[in-house]
Amino acid sequence: MPKKIITKTRYLDVNLKEGSFVSRLVGGPKKFDFSDVALLRQLLSNEKARILNTLKHEKPSSIYSLAKILNRDFKSVREDLKLLERFGFIEFHRMKIGKRESLSPVLIINKMEILLNI
């Protein structure tokens, strides 16, 4: 029997209201209201896209290895990952290697749909 592919989707609902955008992320662990498009821009930055693409294709074993692959500072990558985790794009799995424990970032969605209502 063929393996069934499960799609985990996040929906971003953007509405024009009184001359500004009001956004709502649906489908994650909870609903988030974006009172400002700046947070949406931060979430959908090119660096976040690089992280998501790398997690999907490279599957790094730790934040440190992800930062090395991206050739970025560890602290910056960790902050970006925290935002992606907050909005339900990724989750961290604890991995123990010898006496050391590390967090492995894991992509948990494979689709995001944006609906813009004007």
N, C-alpha and C positions, 0 to 999 in steps of 0.2 A: 504494500500500500504506500503511495507517495506521501512524503512528509508535508503536512499542511503548514504553510507559511502564515505566521501571525503578524499582522501589521499593528504596531502601536503608534497611534497618531496623536499629535497635539494640534489643537485648533486655535488660531488667533483671530479674534473677532475685533475689527477696527471700525469704529463708527465716527462720523463727523457730527459733532454736537456743539452748537453755538460757536462756530469758528475754530474749533480745535478738535483734535482726535482723542477719542477715549477708546482704550484697548482692553481686551479681556482675553486671557489665556485659559482655554478650557481643555480638559482631558488629562491634566496632570494630577498629582496627588491632591491638589486643592485648586480653587479658582483664584486667579490673581487679577486685580484691576490695576492697569497702568494709568495713573493720573496724568502722565506726561509721556510724550512720544520719545523723550530722551532715553528712558529705560528700555523701550523697544529697540531703539537704535543700538544701544549698548548690547542687548541680547543678540541682535542680528548683525554683529560686526564681522568683518572679514577674518579677524583672528579667531572668533568663535567658530566660524565656518571651517577654518583650517583645523581646529581642534576636533570638531565633529567628524570631518573627513578622515583625519588621522586615526581617531578611535575606531571608525568603521573599517578601515583598510589595514592598519598596522597592528591594532590591538596591543598597545604598550602595556607592560606589566606594572608600571608605577607612574606617579606624577613626574618623578625625576626623568624617567626614560622618555616620557611624552615631551618634556621640555627639551631634552637633547635632540629628539627627532625634529622638533619644530625650530630648533636653534633659538630658543627664547629663554628668558630668565625664569627660574623655578617659581619665584614668588608671583610673578605676573600670570603664569600658567595656572597656578593654584587658585588665584583670585577668579580667573575666568571660569575655571571648573566649578568653583563654589556657586557662581551665578547660574551656570548650566544645571547644576544639581538642584538649586532652589526652584527652578522652573520645570523640573521633571524630565530633562533631556538625558541626564546621566545619573548613575549612582556609583558609590564607592564600595568596592569589595576589599575586605582586609585579607592580606596575604602575609604569611609568615615564611621567611627564608632564613633558616638558621635561627639565630637569636633576634634577628631584626624583623620588625613588622612594617609593612608598607600598605598604602592605599592604592588600589588599582582602579582607575576610572573606567567605567563600562557604559557604553551607549545603550540606552534602553528604549529608544524610539527609532523608527526608520522613516517617519513621514511627518511633515508639518504643513498644514494648510492655513493660508491667510485669506480672510474674507474682508474686503474693504467696502463698507457701506457708506455711500455719500448721499 
